[in-house]
């Protein structure tokens, strides 16, 4: 009977170890999901910022050229209308 009690205690200890390991895995998974979510949001915001900056950098000169061409089409050939885009 002494051996049986030893095996039952060993089985009980092993069962507790397995249960605790399972809980640790679940906790680690929640932590990992939170870190991944925060990382994805951070990277997304950075990418959006870079995209907006790039779009503005590209569209600003195109807008200036369009304005100059419209002035020229309206017969405004003054030096100010033509040289201002070169200065910037």
Buried (B, 14 or more C-beta within 10 A) or exposed (E): EEEEEEEEEEEEEEEEEEEEEEEEEEEEEEEEEEEEEEEEEEEEEEEEEEEEEEEEEEEEEEEEEEEBEEBEEEEEEEEEBEEBEEEE
